[in-house]
Amino acid sequence: MEYVSIKYRVKGRLKDKPNYYWTECGKLINVNSGRVIKKTLKGLTPGYWVSKNFIPLTKLKSYIELIPKEKLPF
């Protein structure tokens, strides 16, 4: 069996769920499982299913926070 690893640069994460990260290319990734979350429709509303909860694109901006930069002690 062969494996391929892909690296993404992340820029943000969800406030309530810190294991879901946004990449610079606009993908939502679950870091624990390593899966890319696809944008789906619920009725006619586009959004993402995150941990069995639907987050519509209109409310998504309030859920996202930038990843804080770590300060090194030296």
N, C-alpha and C positions, 0 to 999 in steps of 0.2 A: 504494500500500500504506500502511496506517495502523498505527501502533504505539501501544501503551498501556504505561505503566510503572507499577509498583506498588512502594510502599516498605513495608518491614517493619522493625520494631524487633527487633534480635537480642539474645539474652541469653547464649548459650553456643555452644560449638563442640565438635567431636570432637577428642580429644587427638592421635590418630595422623593424622587427615586435617583439616588446618586450613582447607580450603576448603568444609567442610560446616558450616553454621550452623543453630542452633535459634532460632526466632522466639518472641516472647512469646505468640503465638496457638497455638503447638505444632506448627508446620510445620518440616520438615527441608528445607533448600534447599542445592543445590550452587551456589556463587557463581560458579565458572568457567563453567558452562553456563547458569546462570540457571533451572534446573529445580527444581520442587518434587518431593521424593522421597516416594512413596506408601508407606504401611504395607501390608505384604503378609503372606501366610501361607506358611510352609515346613512342609508337613505340617499339623500343628495348632498350630504355634508362631508367634505374631505377631511381626513385627520389620521391619527395614529392610534393603534391599540397598544396600550402600555399597561402591563400587569392586569389584564382583564378590564381595564377602564379605557373608555374612548376619549381622546383629547382632540377636539376639533381645531383646525388651523387658525380659526379666529381667536381662540383663547390660548394658543400655544405660546405666544410671546410672554405671557405672564408666568408661565411655568419654567422658563429657561433662565439660567444664571451663568455668568462667565466663570470659568475655572480660575480660582485665585492662584497667583504666582507664589511659589514657595521661596522664602528667604533663607539663604544659607547662613549658618552661624559664623563663618569665617570670611 
